[in-house]
Amino acid sequence: MHGLHIRLPKNFVLEERLERYAAAIEPNPYGWRGLWAAACRRSDAAPFREVRLDLGCGRGGFTVEAARREPDVLFIGMDSEPICIAYAAQVGCESGLSNVVFVPGSAMRITEMFAEGELACIYLNFPTPFPRKKDSGKRTVNFERLMDYRHVLAPGGQVRLRTDSQPLFDFALTQLSIAGYEPVWTSRDARADRPDDPTSEYEVKLGGKGARVCAYVATPGEEPRDPHQTAEMSLAAYIPQDLGTYDGYAPHGMEATIQNLRNRAAKTGGDWSSGVTI
């Protein structure tokens, strides 16, 4: 998830927060591979019907709200930032829900944390766009990551992306075809099309600034025999020639990229795309 600046309260001590809300944190998630649905249940309850992963859960608002709506499903919120885990665990503990847990980790090791077919759904809510070509390997929507997701998704399992970044969304659509996924639903105004879906702190904050959410739901189709990257990797390649599209709102994490293109356009008489390598 791309980071909005988190204002820490005075005297915030990360270690103390992690200890205080440890009941909602699994510090060694790799030890539960293949066991999540049964191991996380209450002692007097049946295993969870299915397991879903909120990958890049941020402060946990979406994870907890989704868990509240489906108490027979286990929701796992994962984030690589310890501060996010601390905040998410607090939300989880205060919710009183028994079907939500938070874990430290990243998409790069997802097959080490979950067994074949263990997940029913992977949510990618507002992932970091990493607009520059040299950083593109870090994107959680790349076909390499989608190929990893195939192994941990159950038959008919889904990947669900939400982003305020139109360039990242258009890039992400190219990756679905490379990895052999079939789009079930796409939208360039997801909140209008599905107003009752759970929301996250990011969506609320960015929506207040004018963001429009692009989204897809996709499921793995036939596995490609020899997948390889064919898409343009710089997100600048997916920005419309008319930069006026972004006069009201520039996607979070891409403000500097768009400003650089505006400066290029000013120097070239309006054509910023010639020879762009951002």
N, C-alpha and C positions, 0 to 999 in steps of 0.2 A: 504494500500500500504506500502511496506517496504521502510524505509527511507534511501535514499542516503543522505549523508551529504549536507545540504544546506548552502552555504556560504552567509551570510547576508552582504549586502553592509554597508559601514560605515554610522553611524547615522541612521540605520534602526529602525523605531518606528512602531511596529505592529499596534497599535491603529490608528495611522495616516494613514497607508496604507489601513486599513479596511474602514476608513471613506472616503478616497480619491476615492476608487473604489467601493463604496457602491451601485452604480447603477447596478452592476452585482451580488449582493449578496442578498439572501433572508434570513434574520436573524431568522425568525420564520417559518421554513418550515412545522411544524406540523399543522399550521393553514390553509394550503391549500390542505389538504388530500381530494382527489376526485375532485379537481378543477383545477389542474395544466394546462391542455390543453387549457382551456378557460381563466383562470385568467392571464396567462403570455403572451397572444397575444397582439398585438397592438390594439388600440381602433377601428381602421378601418379595422381590419383583421378578417378572420374566425378563429375558434379554430384550434390549431395545429392538424395535421393528427394523430400523436401519440406522446407519451412521452417515452424517454429513459433515463436511469440512468447510469452515469459513477461512479461506487462505488469505492472510493479511487482514486479520480481524480488527486491527486498530484498537479502539477503546471498548470494543465489545458490544456496543449498542445493538447492532444488527443481529449478532449471534444470540444474544439473550432474548430479543423480541421474537426471533424465529423459533427459539426453543420454547418460549411461552405458548406459542400457537400450536405446537405439536409435541405434547408431553411424552409420547411413546417413541420419539426419535431422539437419538443422541447427537447433539451439536458440539463439535470441537472447533474452538477458535484458535488459530495459529498465527503467531507474529514473530518476527525476528528481533523486534525491539523490546527489551526488558521493560521499559517504561509503559509501553502499550499493554504488555501482559499484566503489569501491576494494576493499571486502571481497569482493564477488562475483568480481572479477577475480582476487583471490588464490586463491579456491577453484577457479576455472577453471584457472589456471596449475598449481596443485598437483595437479589431477586428471590432468593429462597428456592430456586429451581434445582431439581436433582438431575436434569438431563442436559447440563451444559458444563463443559470443562475447557480450560485454556492451556495451551502448550507452547513452549518456545520452539521455533523451527522455521525452515524455509522450504520453498518449492523444490529446491535442488535435491532434497533428501526424502521426498515424499514416498518413494518406493521402499525406503528403509523403515518408515513409520507405519505404513499400512500394507496389508497383504493383498494378494490378487482378489479383485472383486469386493473389497471390504467397504468401499464408499458408494453411497447412492447418489451423492451430489457434491460437487466442488464449487463453492462460490468465490468469484474473483471480484470483490467490490472495490472499485476505484484503485486499481493497481498502479504503482509508479510507472509513468510512461517511458522513462529513459529515452528521450527524443534523439540523442546523438547516436550515430551508427556504431561508434566504438563501444557504446554501453548497451547495445541492443540485446546482447546475450542474457542480460539480467531480467528481461521482461517475462512475466509469468504467463503471457499469452502466446509465446513463441511455439512453433511446432514441436521443438524438442521437449518442452514441458508438456504439451498436449499429448505427445507420445508416452510420456511417463504417466500422465493421468489415465490413459487407456488401461494401464496395467492394474490400477487400484480401483477403477470404477466397476461396479456391478453391471451385469447385462441391462441395457436400457438406462444406465446411469447418465447423469447430465453434468455439463460444465455451464455455469451461469455467470456471465460477465456483465458488469455495470461500470460505466466510465463517463466522465464529463469531457473526455478528450476525443473529438471526432477523428483526428489523425490516428490515434492509437486504435480506435474502433475499426477504422477502415483497414489498417494493417492487420488487426486481429482476424478480420474476416478472411484475409488471404491465407492465414495460417490454418484455418479450419479445413480448407480443401486440401492443403498439403498433408495434413495429419489424418485425413480420411474421416472427418467429422461431418455430420449432417445437421444444418441449422433447423431447429424446431420452431424458433420464433426469433425475430429481430425487430428492433425498434430504435428510432432516433429521437424519441420522446417517451421514454419508458414510464416516467411517473404519470404522464397523461394517459398512456395506454393501460397501465396496471396500477391504478392509484392506491390499491389496498396492499401492495407488497410491503414487507418490512423495510424500514429505512435505516440509515446509519448516520452517525454524527457528521461524517463527511458530506453526505448528500444534503442534509439539512443546511449545513454551513455554506456549501458551494451553491446550493439552490438559491439561497438568499442573495448571492452575488450575481445571479442570472444564469447559472449553469443549466444546461439541458442534458439529460442523461441518455446516453446510447446504451443499448443492451442487446445481448443475445442469450438464447438457450440452445445448446447443441449437444448432440449425443454421438458417440463413436459409431461410424459405419464400418465398412470393410477396411481392414488394416492395410495401408499402402505397402507395397513390396520394397520400394526403394525411395523413401521420402527424402527430399533434399530442398534446401532453401532456394526459392525462385523470386521472392518478393524484394522490393526496395526496402532497405533496412533503416535508413534515416526517416524519421517521421515527418521531416520537412517535405518529403516527396508526396505526402498525403494532405498537405495544406492547400486549400484553394488558392488559385492565382490572385483572386480578389481578397486581399487581407482585410477589407472592410467587413468581412464576415465576422471578424473578431473584435469589432469596435465596442460591442457591449460586454463581451466576456471572452477572455483568453483561457484556455484549459489550464488548470492548476498543474504546475510542474513544467509548463511549456511557455510561460510568459517570456522568458529570456530568448527562447528560440524565435518566437514571433516578433519580438522587438528587433532582433538581429536581422530578420528578413525585411522588416519595415525600413531599417537603415540601409540595407542593400538596395531596396526598391527606390529609395530617395536618391541614391547615387547613380542608378542605372535608368532613371526615367520611368520607373514603374515595373520593370522586369527583374524580379529577384531570383527567378528559378534557373537562370542560365549558369551552369557550372556549380550549382549549390552542392555543398558537401557536408552540411551540418549534420 
